[in-house]
């Protein structure tokens, strides 16, 4: 693979977003940056190919946990909007 996306810290991206005090709708609309998405695709491809390093494996696990957190956050934001 020659087009390896550079490491991006999805956790930092999400935390920076949350520090902007987003509205419920902005939370629902939130998506990781294109760089973060490209990095995730690289990690998933490497995992599928069995070429994931230990560091990349830890990065993929962190991204998975952050994805779960964002899903829960979006669900709560949606509940809040529906309840308003």
C-alpha positions, 0 to 999 in steps of 0.5 A: 500500500502506498497511499497510507493515510497519516495517523489522526487522533479521532479522540482529539477530533471528537473532544475538540468538537464537543468543546464547541458546545454543539447543539443536539442537531450538530451532534447528530450531524457530526462526522469524523473528518475525511482524514480520520475516515481515510485512516480508519479505512487504512486500519481496517484494510490492514486488519483484514489483510493481517498486517496491522502492527501492535500500535495500529491495533491499539489505534483501531481499538481506540477508534472503535471505542470512540465510534461507540461513544459517538453512536451513544451520544447521537442517540441521546441527542436524538432523544433530546430533540424528539422530547422537545 
